[in-house]
Amino acid sequence: MPPVFPMLTVLSMFYYMCLRRRARTATRGEMNSRRAIESNTRALPINVEIVQYAKEVLDFSSHYGSENSMSYTMWNLAGIPNVYPSSGDFTQTAVFRTYGTWWDRCPSARLPFKRTPSTFCSQDYVELAFEEPVYPTAVHILETYHPGAIVRILACSANPYSQNPPAEVRWEILWSEAPVRVDGPQARQFTPCIKQINFPTNLIRLEVNSSLLDYYTELDAVVLHGVKERPVLSLKTSMIDMNDIDEDEDEEKYGCGMDTLNKQFSIVTLREWPTNGYFDKLPYELIQLILSHLTVPDLCRLAQTCKLLYQHCCDPLQYIHLSLQPYWARINDTSLEYLQSRCTLIQWLNLSWTGNRGAISVSGFSRFLKVCGSELVRLELSCGHFLNETCLEVITEMCPNLQELNLSSCDKIPPQAFNHIAKVGGLKRLILYRTKVEVGKSIFNLCNK
């Protein structure tokens, strides 16, 4: 019988060559997966991190500077830093319009809307586009004067440079915190701990609250760190960081995303129960008073418990004053359609920041006002970029009792469209900040009435 040792040697060498060949030709994704399994670290991004400054400022709610200037405007946030790490008041920075609480205490200040969630404290925002979509690993905000105004950082699933707009736009909160007072006006690099998201993004939104500041906050640049491939989470999940669990994740868990919120609006089938317990002994007005302290998502949840509470939660008297601004990322035509039957008596309506990127259409907005506009006294539409001349015409026709109208930063409305507002006879308060209204038009005849 011939010896088998030479054959074993040949097989061993062949196996060794195959291993080396596989190691040389392994893809980056295979290497990522293998290392992720072998490691117990929290996240293992193995591809190269991309660092990029904002390419463009897409949208913002306000700025201190003029539309025809670069001094103190939001456009200064695009590109590399102009001032940082220097501290002080520089015209090359981005500055929002207000600070402190003086504008809330002045005689012309408006009363706040009820039912506003305590977690929503944003007063202004700016949206920044970056060149490359990445999975964010860090966001650096270079603040050069009176820092501490940033309260939320969000990422968008839509690519602003894509030729094909997505059917659904998703916003995810990377970081959120209540405003805090920062000692001293010195410059700083603000780098909060952000959470990982499951889609790449090149559109970042900053929301600010300047109520605790002694002077204007000034921002110089925003740096986005990220990787092209999605970071692989560790298989070790027994330890959970409580800081990673925020209210927005809890809302998604309990059905407060856009789709589920709309479904909650439309629920009509409830199980029959012989009795409603102690609620049958409470006066109708008392239950209404208790429910008046709930937010809109809480009303939707409570409406699913029993027919009695469903009746209370859908009562139009609960929607005399309604602010949808805290839910700007979830409101669309379907939401407005489901709310129509509940808002027939509405007097104050806040749709500020809502409807952008196709979420609300002109027809959807028009249908809502045709049903719910007759009793409207106050209408807030700040930064509503879906508005056009048709919308202003509908407001004029369907809101005969309108006294206050806020169109600030609605910069997509053509100048001639504002002539329709002159037909609103009872208008007492009109905000046209950052619009294309032209001086000398008939709208200013309102001042003589």
PERA-V968877 format. One record per pair of residues at least 12 apart in sequence whose ideal C-beta (glycine too) atoms are under 7 Angstrom apart, sorted by the first residue. I is the first residue (numbers start at 0). J is the second residue. If there is no record, write none. Layout:
# PERA-V968877
i/j
I/J
I/J
This chain:
# PERA-V968877
i/j
27/46
30/45
31/45
31/228
31/231
32/231
35/231
36/234
38/233
39/233
39/235
40/233
41/233
42/195
42/230
42/232
42/233
43/230
43/231
44/136
44/226
44/230
46/226
46/227
46/228
48/136
48/224
48/225
48/226
49/131
49/133
49/225
49/226
49/227
50/222
50/224
51/129
51/130
51/131
51/223
52/78
52/79
52/220
52/222
53/76
53/77
53/127
53/128
53/129
53/221
54/77
54/128
54/129
54/130
55/77
55/128
56/73
56/74
56/76
56/77
56/125
56/127
57/126
57/127
57/128
57/159
58/126
59/73
59/124
59/125
59/126
60/123
60/124
60/381
60/382
60/408
61/95
61/96
61/123
61/408
62/93
62/94
62/95
62/96
63/94
63/95
63/96
63/215
64/94
66/433
70/90
71/90
71/92
71/94
72/93
73/93
73/125
75/91
75/92
75/93
76/93
76/125
76/127
76/218
76/220
76/221
79/220
80/141
80/219
80/220
81/219
82/143
82/219
83/141
83/143
83/186
83/219
83/220
84/186
85/143
85/186
86/143
86/144
86/184
86/185
86/186
87/144
88/144
88/217
89/143
89/217
92/143
92/217
92/218
92/219
93/217
93/218
94/215
94/217
95/123
95/207
95/209
95/216
97/209
98/209
98/212
98/214
98/215
98/216
99/209
99/210
99/212
99/213
100/210
112/320
112/322
112/347
112/349
113/320
114/294
114/295
114/322
115/322
115/325
116/294
116/325
118/246
119/325
120/150
120/177
120/178
120/208
121/150
121/151
121/206
121/207
121/208
122/207
122/208
122/209
123/207
124/204
124/205
124/206
125/205
126/202
126/204
127/203
127/221
128/159
128/201
128/202
129/201
129/223
130/201
131/201
132/158
132/199
132/200
132/201
133/199
133/201
133/223
133/225
133/226
133/227
134/196
134/199
134/225
134/226
134/229
134/230
135/154
135/173
135/193
135/196
135/200
135/223
135/224
135/225
136/224
136/225
136/226
137/190
137/193
137/224
138/152
138/173
138/193
138/203
138/221
138/223
139/188
139/190
139/222
140/189
140/205
140/218
140/221
141/188
141/218
141/219
141/220
142/186
142/187
142/189
142/216
142/217
142/218
143/186
143/217
143/219
144/184
144/216
144/217
145/184
145/212
145/213
145/214
145/215
145/216
145/217
146/181
146/187
146/189
146/216
147/178
147/179
147/180
147/181
147/211
147/212
148/207
148/208
148/209
148/212
148/216
149/189
149/205
149/207
150/175
150/176
150/177
150/178
150/206
150/207
150/208
151/172
151/175
151/206
152/173
152/174
152/191
152/193
152/203
152/205
153/170
153/171
153/172
153/173
153/204
154/171
154/173
154/196
154/200
154/203
155/168
155/170
155/200
155/202
155/204
156/168
156/169
156/198
156/200
157/202
157/356
158/201
159/202
164/357
168/356
168/358
170/328
171/196
172/245
172/247
173/193
173/194
174/191
174/192
174/193
175/245
178/208
178/210
178/211
180/211
184/214
194/243
195/230
197/229
203/221
203/223
250/296
255/296
256/329
257/329
257/331
260/296
260/299
260/329
260/334
261/333
261/334
261/337
263/299
263/303
264/299
264/334
264/337
264/338
265/337
266/302
266/303
269/305
269/306
269/309
272/305
275/305
275/307
278/307
286/311
287/311
287/314
287/316
287/317
290/311
290/312
290/317
291/317
295/326
298/312
298/317
313/341
315/341
315/342
315/343
315/344
316/344
318/341
318/342
318/345
319/344
319/345
319/346
320/346
320/347
321/342
321/345
321/347
321/348
322/349
323/349
323/350
323/353
324/349
324/351
324/352
324/353
327/352
327/353
330/353
330/354
330/358
330/359
331/358
331/359
332/359
332/360
332/363
335/359
335/363
335/367
339/367
339/370
339/371
342/371
343/370
343/371
344/374
345/371
345/374
345/375
346/374
346/375
346/376
346/377
347/376
347/377
348/375
348/378
348/379
349/379
350/379
350/380
350/383
351/379
351/380
351/381
351/382
352/381
352/382
353/383
354/383
354/385
355/384
355/385
359/385
360/385
361/385
361/387
361/389
361/390
364/385
364/390
365/389
365/390
365/393
368/393
368/394
368/397
368/398
369/397
372/397
372/398
373/397
374/400
375/398
375/400
375/401
376/400
376/401
376/402
376/403
377/402
377/403
378/398
378/401
378/403
378/404
379/405
380/405
380/406
380/409
381/405
381/407
381/408
382/408
382/409
383/409
384/409
384/411
386/409
386/411
386/412
387/412
387/416
388/413
388/415
388/416
391/412
391/416
391/419
391/420
392/419
395/419
395/420
395/422
395/423
400/425
401/423
401/425
401/426
402/425
402/426
402/427
402/428
403/427
403/428
404/426
404/429
405/430
406/430
406/431
406/434
407/430
407/432
407/433
408/432
408/433
409/434
410/433
410/434
410/435
412/434
412/435
413/435
414/435
414/436
414/437
417/436
417/440
417/442
418/440
418/441
418/442
420/442
421/441
421/442
421/444
421/445
426/445
